[in-house]
Amino acid sequence: MPVYRDEGVVLRTTPLGEADRIVTLFTRRNGRVRAVAKGVRRTSSRFGARLEPAMYVDLQLHQGRSSLDTVTQADLLGPYGALIASDYGRFSAAAVMLETAERLTSEERQPALRLFLLLVGGLRTLAAGERPAPLVMDAFLLRALAVSGYGMALDDCVLCGEPGPHPCVSVAGGGVVCQRCRPPGSASASLAAVRLLADLLHGDWAGAEATDARTRREAAGIVAAYLQWHLERGLRALPHLERA
C-alpha cells in the first residue's frame, strides 16, 4: 500500500471496535481524509491524545483499498485542542468551526488550501485566547464561506450595486440590499452590525473589538443564518454555542 505524509487538523473522531477510532482529518495537500487510528483508545497508545478534535498534527498514513486510510504516525504541530478544551466558550466556538470546515469540504481528497489555512489560523487564535471567541468564530465563518464561493456582500447592494451602507440583509440574496431592492424575507440590520461583519471579514480587529455586546449578538445571528442557508441544514454544534 502507498504511504504518504501530510499535515492536518482533526475534525472529529468516531469509536471503532474496542480500541480503534475513525479519525476525520482536514489535510493541507489531500483535503478531507478519513483514517483508522488503531489502538488509539488504549492508555498505552503512542499517539492517542494527539488525535483529538482541533489538534494540528503531522501525519504518516497508509492509503488503503477502501475509503479508509490508516494512521501509522502522528507528531504534534499545535496542541490547539488541548488548550481550547479548558474553556467552554472557546471549545464550543471551535466545534462550530470544525463542523463547518467538514461541511464545506463535501468531497473527500479534494484539496482546499485556503480553507485549511483559515482553520489552522482560527484555531491558533482561539487557543491563544487573545481575542473574544465569538468574534474569532464569526470571522472564520465569514471568510470560510467567502473562499468557498459564498461570500457575503457587505458594501454595495447585492442586487443593483447601489453604494452602501445599507440597513437590510438578504440571506438568500447574498448580502446587504438597498430599500428599493429589498426582497421579501430580508431582515433589518443596524449599520453597526453590518460594519462589524465587514470588519470581521476584512480583519479589522480594532473596529470589531470596539463593538458592544448587542451589536455582536446581532451580527452573530446574521452569520449563523447565512451559514446555515448555504449549508442547507443546521449545524449540530450551534445550539451548544447559543447556550454558552
HELIX and SHEET records of a PDB file:
HELIX    1   1 ALA A   49  LEU A   51  5                                   3    
HELIX    2   2 TYR A   80  ILE A   84  1                                   5    
HELIX    3   3 TYR A   88  LEU A  104  1                                  17    
HELIX    4   4 LEU A  113  ALA A  128  1                                  16    
HELIX    5   5 ALA A  133  VAL A  147  1                                  15    
HELIX    6   6 LEU A  191  HIS A  202  1                                  12    
HELIX    7   7 TRP A  205  GLU A  209  1                                   5    
HELIX    8   8 ALA A  213  LEU A  231  1                                  19    
HELIX    9   9 LEU A  238  ARG A  243  1                                   6    
SHEET    1   A 6 VAL A   3  LEU A  16  0                                        
SHEET    2   A 6 ASP A  20  THR A  27 -1                                        
SHEET    3   A 6 GLY A  31  ALA A  37 -1                                        
SHEET    4   A 6 ASP A  69  GLY A  78  1                                        
SHEET    5   A 6 TYR A  56  HIS A  62 -1                                        
SHEET    6   A 6 VAL A   3  LEU A  16 -1                                        
SHEET    1   B 3 GLY A 175  VAL A 176  0                                        
SHEET    2   B 3 CYS A 168  SER A 170 -1                                        
SHEET    3   B 3 ALA A 187  SER A 188 -1                                        
END                                                                             
